[in-house]
Amino acid sequence: MADERLDYVNGYVHEIDYALADGEGFILRKVRQRLSELSLSPEQSLTVDFHDEAVIQSVIDLDTIADYLITDDETQPLANWWWHLGKVRNKTYPADLLPNALRDVYLNA
């Protein structure tokens, strides 16, 4: 189990640091979904939280971003913000559904 958690955390970090920087992120939402289902260590949670902030900031700030990444999946719960990056980008996502740290980034972007 620990290896799976680490693999997903590392995959998420890689996806954000490399793919999202170029406006891409083919597996970003699936990896983030799996992370939400795993019991992460406190250190792993901090890493995910830090990179969540980068996702919010990047999705709002990037000039060019892949359409598939900002096409919302309406079959997913709205509370799972990573499936609703189009709303995040357009600033129409309900801020009260975001964790406090992400809410601050979102509202101040």
Secondary structure as GFF3:
##gff-version 3
##sequence-region A 1 109
A	DSSP	alpha_helix	2	14	.	.	.	ID=ss1
A	DSSP	pi_helix	15	19	.	.	.	ID=ss2
A	DSSP	three_ten_helix	20	22	.	.	.	ID=ss3
A	DSSP	alpha_helix	28	37	.	.	.	ID=ss4
A	DSSP	alpha_helix	42	61	.	.	.	ID=ss5
A	DSSP	three_ten_helix	67	69	.	.	.	ID=ss6
A	DSSP	three_ten_helix	81	83	.	.	.	ID=ss7
A	DSSP	alpha_helix	85	90	.	.	.	ID=ss8
A	DSSP	three_ten_helix	95	97	.	.	.	ID=ss9
A	DSSP	alpha_helix	100	108	.	.	.	ID=ss10
###
